[in-house]
């Protein structure tokens, strides 16, 4: 059987383009203890959790709240010689966006768009945050062990990541008042230079 060279070439080019723009990963699980402990919160908690926001899309609904963390525990204002013009940022520029969601929808896909400084080729830059230590009780996290997290798939582009949750969206018991309740995602971006965050990412569900 002969293959049309032009058809084969087109298929190869299409595959290369797809691989360069969209990547598929199994979800990464990260424990909140990796960001710090309660006693050091001023060094890692950049912006406390927001009030609940409502999301709507494709006939589905969800509630969400957000928190911002410095994963390197380097909140600018806690540095030995803070730069006042960088107040409200992480000194290294590494910034973690934490989002906690609740929903009753089935097969919910959550997309975070307009992620400046996002490297979607590194699976450690996005995933699910779980509560894994009694020494960190004030960060938003999923109050469940890694074994209770569903088989979430993730798709990334240069400036976005989509988490697709199979089946009915999971319901978890509440953690502490600060840990909240719900499935909690994280996204790490690199601010260069490490200026305070400007426009926030767009969150879409479907």
C-alpha positions in Angstrom: 0.0 0.0 0.0 1.4 3.4 -1.0 1.1 6.5 1.1 0.5 9.9 -0.4 3.7 11.8 0.5 1.8 15.1 0.9 -0.8 13.5 3.2 1.9 12.0 5.3 3.7 15.3 5.5 0.5 17.2 6.5 -0.2 14.6 9.3 3.4 15.0 10.6 3.2 18.8 10.6 -0.2 18.7 12.3 1.2 16.4 15.0 4.2 18.7 15.5 2.1 21.8 15.8 -0.4 20.1 18.2 2.5 18.9 20.4 4.0 22.3 20.5 0.8 24.1 21.5 -1.2 21.7 23.7 0.1 19.2 26.3 -1.8 16.6 28.2 -0.8 15.5 31.7 -2.1 13.5 34.6 -2.7 15.8 37.6 0.1 16.6 40.1 -0.8 16.3 43.8 1.0 18.8 46.1 0.7 19.1 49.9 0.2 22.5 51.5 3.1 21.7 53.9 5.4 22.3 50.9 4.5 26.0 51.0 5.3 26.6 54.7 3.8 26.3 58.2 1.4 28.4 60.2 4.3 30.1 62.2 5.9 31.3 59.0 2.7 32.5 57.3 3.8 36.1 56.9 6.6 34.8 54.6 4.4 32.7 52.3 0.8 34.0 52.5 0.9 36.9 50.0 -2.9 37.4 49.7 -5.6 35.8 51.9 -8.6 34.0 50.5 -11.3 35.9 48.6 -15.0 35.6 49.2 -16.9 33.1 47.2 -17.4 33.9 43.5 -20.0 32.3 41.2 -19.0 30.7 37.9 -21.4 29.7 35.2 -20.8 28.0 31.8 -22.3 25.4 29.5 -25.3 25.0 31.9 -23.0 24.2 34.8 -22.3 26.2 38.0 -19.6 26.4 40.6 -18.4 28.5 43.4 -14.7 29.5 43.7 -12.4 31.4 46.0 -8.8 32.3 45.5 -5.6 32.8 47.5 -2.1 33.8 46.5 1.0 32.2 48.0 4.8 32.6 47.6 5.9 29.0 47.3 9.5 30.0 48.1 8.4 31.7 51.3 9.7 35.1 50.1 7.0 37.6 50.5 8.8 40.9 49.6 7.8 42.8 52.8 9.3 40.1 55.0 12.8 40.2 53.3 15.7 41.6 55.3 15.9 44.6 52.9 12.5 44.8 51.2 12.1 46.8 48.0 9.1 49.0 48.6 8.2 49.3 45.0 7.9 45.5 45.0 5.5 45.4 47.9 2.8 42.8 47.3 5.0 40.5 45.3 7.1 37.4 45.9 10.8 38.3 45.9 11.8 35.5 43.5 8.9 36.2 41.2 7.6 32.6 41.7 3.9 33.1 42.6 1.3 30.4 43.3 -2.4 31.0 42.6 -4.6 28.7 44.7 -8.3 28.2 43.7 -10.9 26.2 45.7 -14.0 25.1 43.9 -17.3 23.5 44.9 -19.9 22.2 42.4 -22.4 19.4 41.8 -21.8 19.3 38.0 -20.7 16.3 36.1 -17.5 16.2 34.0 -16.6 19.7 34.9 -13.7 21.4 33.0 -12.1 24.4 34.7 -9.8 26.6 32.6 -7.5 29.2 33.9 -6.6 31.6 31.0 -4.2 34.6 30.5 -1.6 33.2 32.8 1.4 35.5 32.3 4.7 33.7 33.0 3.2 30.3 33.0 5.3 27.3 31.9 2.8 24.6 31.0 5.5 22.1 30.0 6.4 21.6 33.7 3.7 19.5 35.4 4.9 20.7 38.8 3.5 24.1 38.0 -0.1 23.1 38.3 -2.2 20.5 40.0 -4.3 19.7 43.1 -3.5 21.1 46.6 -4.2 18.8 49.5 -4.1 19.4 53.3 -1.3 17.1 54.4 0.0 18.5 57.6 -1.3 19.7 61.0 1.4 22.4 60.8 -0.3 24.3 58.0 -3.9 24.9 58.9 -4.4 28.3 57.2 -3.9 27.7 53.5 -6.7 26.7 51.2 -6.5 23.0 50.4 -8.4 19.8 49.7 -9.2 18.0 52.9 -8.5 14.5 51.5 -5.6 12.2 50.9 -4.1 11.9 47.5 -5.9 8.5 47.0 -9.3 10.3 47.2 -8.5 12.7 44.3 -10.3 11.6 41.1 -8.4 10.9 37.9 -8.2 14.5 36.8 -6.6 15.2 33.4 -4.9 18.5 32.6 -4.4 20.2 29.3 -2.0 23.2 28.9 -1.1 25.8 26.4 1.5 28.6 26.7 -0.9 30.8 28.8 -3.6 28.4 30.1 -4.3 25.2 31.9 -7.6 23.2 31.9 -8.5 20.6 34.7 -11.1 18.1 33.6 -12.8 16.3 36.5 -14.5 13.1 35.5 -17.9 12.1 36.8 -19.7 14.0 39.5 -17.6 16.8 41.0 -16.2 15.4 44.3 -17.5 16.6 47.7 -15.1 16.8 50.6 -15.5 17.6 54.3 -14.4 21.0 55.5 -10.9 21.4 56.8 -10.2 24.3 59.3 -12.0 27.6 58.8 -9.0 28.8 56.8 -8.4 25.6 54.8 -12.0 25.8 53.5 -14.0 23.1 51.7 -13.8 21.9 48.1 -11.4 20.7 45.4 -8.4 23.0 45.4 -6.2 23.6 42.4 -2.9 25.5 42.2 -1.1 27.2 39.4 2.5 28.5 39.6 3.6 31.4 37.4 6.9 33.3 37.2 6.7 37.1 37.4 9.7 38.7 35.7 10.5 41.2 37.1 8.8 40.2 40.4 6.2 43.0 40.3 2.9 42.8 42.2 0.2 41.0 40.2 -1.8 43.1 37.8 -4.6 41.6 35.8 -5.8 38.4 37.3 -6.3 35.2 35.2 -9.7 34.5 33.7 -11.5 31.4 35.0 -14.0 29.6 32.8 -16.0 26.4 33.4 -17.7 24.1 31.0 
